[in-house]
Amino acid sequence: MGLLKRNGASSAAALARSLKVSAMAVRQHLYMLQEQRLVAFEEKSGGVGRPLKQWRLTKAADHFFPDAHAELAVSLVNGIRSSFGKVGLEKIVLGRTISQIASYNSKLEGLGGLQAKIRALARFRTDEGYMAEVVHETTSSWLLIENHCPICSAASVCTGLCSGELEVFSTVLGPGVRLERTEHLLSGSRRCTYRITTDK
């Protein structure tokens, strides 16, 4: 299931190549997961021959990935908003943002070059449950991809958490870096993706 989470919808043959096992073994496993309602497929025409099955995870598979205590997080966000109002919640989110910036800056200290910082940041985020990876597009452009969001439930009721993460990344990667979120889980995408560019 990790490959489907990381790469999105895939055929049994593609999964078999990645896992270095037979396509039949993968199909048997997929059908077992389908019976448990953890995966589903869509048939897509591949030209000549039968349509190709593209397998994807269902919502029911979410509990296999870290969710950072979703129910508790949502309850806390709603409780803070109810007790301290919108301004109080914004102050707490700001405090979290400042704390993240300080933590990442400390870990990134001494690293030379933007690419090294981006790859280190992806490792930190993976350790926190985001299943992050980096794609080097050009000499001055990278994608920071987060295939999972362990705070998605809380972010769905407090969008300031997502805004704060944009500020965190922009700050710790330093001046002269442009950051754009090109995919967003809360907007219906299957992951969050950030394009990082520089003039250098």
C-alpha positions as CSV (number, residue, x, y, z in Angstrom):
1,M,0.0,0.0,0.0
2,G,3.0,2.3,0.5
3,L,3.7,2.4,-3.2
4,L,0.1,3.4,-4.0
5,K,0.3,6.1,-1.3
6,R,3.5,7.5,-2.6
7,N,3.0,7.1,-6.3
8,G,-0.8,7.3,-6.7
9,A,-2.9,5.1,-9.0
10,S,-0.8,2.3,-10.6
11,S,-1.3,-0.8,-12.6
12,A,-0.5,-4.2,-11.2
13,A,2.3,-4.6,-13.7
14,A,3.9,-1.3,-12.6
15,L,3.6,-2.3,-9.0
16,A,5.2,-5.7,-9.8
17,R,8.2,-4.0,-11.5
18,S,8.8,-1.7,-8.5
19,L,8.5,-4.6,-6.0
20,K,10.4,-7.1,-8.3
21,V,7.7,-9.7,-8.0
22,S,5.3,-11.3,-10.5
23,A,2.3,-9.3,-11.7
24,M,0.1,-12.3,-10.7
25,A,1.3,-12.1,-7.1
26,V,0.5,-8.4,-7.0
27,R,-2.9,-8.9,-8.5
28,Q,-3.7,-11.6,-5.8
29,H,-2.7,-9.1,-3.1
30,L,-4.7,-6.3,-4.7
31,Y,-7.8,-8.5,-4.9
32,M,-7.4,-9.4,-1.2
33,L,-7.1,-5.7,-0.3
34,Q,-10.1,-4.9,-2.5
35,E,-12.2,-7.4,-0.5
36,Q,-11.2,-5.4,2.6
37,R,-12.2,-2.2,0.7
38,L,-8.7,-0.8,1.1
39,V,-8.1,-0.4,-2.7
40,A,-10.3,0.2,-5.7
41,F,-9.6,0.4,-9.4
42,E,-10.6,2.4,-12.5
43,E,-10.4,0.9,-16.0
44,K,-8.5,3.1,-18.4
45,S,-8.0,2.4,-22.1
46,G,-4.5,1.7,-23.0
47,G,-5.0,1.5,-26.8
48,V,-5.1,-2.0,-28.2
49,G,-6.4,-4.8,-25.9
50,R,-8.4,-4.8,-22.7
51,P,-8.6,-1.6,-20.6
52,L,-5.9,-1.3,-18.0
53,K,-6.9,-1.4,-14.3
54,Q,-5.4,1.5,-12.3
55,W,-5.4,0.7,-8.6
56,R,-5.7,3.3,-5.9
57,L,-6.1,3.5,-2.2
58,T,-9.5,4.1,-0.7
59,K,-10.4,6.4,2.2
60,A,-10.5,3.2,4.4
61,A,-6.8,2.8,4.0
62,D,-6.0,6.1,5.7
63,H,-5.8,4.5,9.1
64,F,-2.7,2.5,8.0
65,F,-0.7,5.8,7.8
66,P,0.1,8.1,10.7
67,D,-2.6,10.6,11.4
68,A,-1.1,12.3,14.5
69,H,-4.2,11.5,16.6
70,A,-6.7,13.1,14.2
71,E,-9.7,13.1,16.5
72,L,-7.8,14.6,19.4
73,A,-6.3,17.3,17.1
74,V,-9.6,18.3,15.7
75,S,-11.1,18.4,19.2
76,L,-8.3,20.6,20.4
77,V,-8.6,23.0,17.5
78,N,-12.3,23.4,18.0
79,G,-11.9,23.8,21.8
80,I,-9.3,26.5,21.4
81,R,-11.4,28.4,18.9
82,S,-14.5,28.1,21.2
83,S,-12.5,29.2,24.3
84,F,-10.2,31.9,22.9
85,G,-11.8,32.8,19.6
86,K,-10.3,33.1,16.2
87,V,-7.5,35.5,17.4
88,G,-6.5,33.0,20.1
89,L,-6.3,30.2,17.6
90,E,-4.2,32.3,15.3
91,K,-1.7,33.1,18.1
92,I,-1.3,29.4,18.8
93,V,-0.7,28.6,15.1
94,L,1.8,31.4,14.9
95,G,3.6,30.0,17.9
96,R,3.8,26.6,16.2
97,T,5.1,28.2,13.1
98,I,7.9,30.0,15.0
99,S,8.8,26.8,16.8
100,Q,9.0,24.9,13.5
101,I,11.2,27.6,12.0
102,A,13.6,27.5,15.0
103,S,13.8,23.7,14.9
104,Y,14.4,23.4,11.2
105,N,16.9,26.2,11.2
106,S,18.9,24.5,13.9
107,K,18.9,21.2,12.0
108,L,19.8,22.9,8.7
109,E,22.6,24.9,10.1
110,G,25.9,24.3,8.4
111,L,24.4,22.8,5.2
112,G,25.7,24.3,2.1
113,G,23.5,24.9,-1.0
114,L,19.8,25.0,-1.5
115,Q,19.5,21.4,-2.8
116,A,21.1,20.0,0.4
117,K,18.7,22.0,2.5
118,I,15.6,20.9,0.5
119,R,16.7,17.2,0.7
120,A,17.4,17.5,4.5
121,L,14.0,19.2,4.9
122,A,12.3,16.3,3.1
123,R,14.0,13.9,5.5
124,F,12.8,15.8,8.6
125,R,9.3,15.9,7.2
126,T,9.4,12.1,6.5
127,D,10.4,11.6,10.1
128,E,7.3,13.5,11.1
129,G,5.1,11.3,9.0
130,Y,4.7,13.3,5.7
131,M,6.3,10.7,3.4
132,A,8.2,13.5,1.7
133,E,10.5,13.3,-1.3
134,V,12.3,15.7,-3.6
135,V,12.2,15.8,-7.4
136,H,14.9,17.9,-9.1
137,E,13.2,19.5,-12.1
138,T,15.9,21.8,-13.5
139,T,19.1,23.4,-12.2
140,S,17.0,26.0,-10.4
141,S,13.7,24.2,-9.7
142,W,12.8,21.4,-7.3
143,L,9.5,19.8,-6.1
144,L,9.1,19.0,-2.5
145,I,6.3,16.4,-2.4
146,E,4.5,15.2,0.7
147,N,2.5,12.0,0.0
148,H,0.8,12.0,3.3
149,C,-0.3,14.6,5.8
150,P,-0.4,13.4,9.5
151,I,-2.2,16.6,10.5
152,C,-4.7,16.7,7.7
153,S,-7.8,16.4,9.9
154,A,-6.7,19.3,12.1
155,A,-5.7,21.4,9.0
156,S,-9.2,20.8,7.5
157,V,-10.7,22.8,10.5
158,C,-7.8,25.2,10.8
159,T,-6.4,26.3,7.4
160,G,-3.9,28.5,9.2
161,L,-1.8,25.3,9.8
162,C,-1.2,25.0,6.0
163,S,-0.5,28.7,5.6
164,G,2.0,28.4,8.4
165,E,3.9,25.6,6.6
166,L,4.3,27.8,3.6
167,E,5.9,30.4,5.8
168,V,8.1,27.8,7.5
169,F,9.5,26.5,4.2
170,S,10.1,29.9,2.7
171,T,11.9,31.1,5.8
172,V,14.2,28.1,6.4
173,L,15.2,27.8,2.8
174,G,16.4,31.4,2.8
175,P,16.2,34.6,0.7
176,G,16.1,34.4,-3.0
177,V,13.9,31.3,-3.0
178,R,10.3,31.3,-4.4
179,L,7.8,28.8,-3.1
180,E,4.5,27.8,-4.6
181,R,2.1,25.1,-3.5
182,T,1.0,23.4,-6.8
183,E,-1.0,20.5,-5.2
184,H,-3.0,20.6,-2.0
185,L,-4.7,17.7,-0.2
186,L,-7.4,20.0,1.2
187,S,-8.2,21.1,-2.4
188,G,-8.8,17.5,-3.5
189,S,-5.3,16.5,-4.6
190,R,-3.9,13.2,-3.4
191,R,-0.8,14.9,-2.0
192,C,0.8,18.3,-1.3
193,T,3.4,19.5,-3.7
194,Y,5.6,22.6,-3.4
195,R,7.6,24.0,-6.3
196,I,10.8,25.7,-5.1
197,T,12.7,27.9,-7.6
198,T,15.6,30.2,-7.5
199,D,17.2,32.7,-9.9
200,K,20.7,31.2,-9.2
